[in-house]
């Protein structure tokens, strides 16, 4: 599984408090969002979220990991935006 996609899924679940809301935003099934979260939790060997039938909440470790994921994803998005330029720009000194 792609870890960046799993991180995006985790961030959306944490921000929206919902697997189904995250699935809609990411245009994937709730089952796939669940698999992405399970992938991260297995890889990290920690629980990121506590789940009940009515609510999803971050664990303490999940709150810390959320901040890290947000920073990583911001960096990736910034790099993607730089790649959108058709030609090199800037000045040489």
Buried (B, 14 or more C-beta within 10 A) or exposed (E): BEEEBBBBBBBBBBEBBBBEBBBBBBEBEBEBBBBBBEBBBEEEEBBBBEEEEEEBEBBEBBEEBBEEBBEBBEEEEEEEEEEEEEEEEEEEE
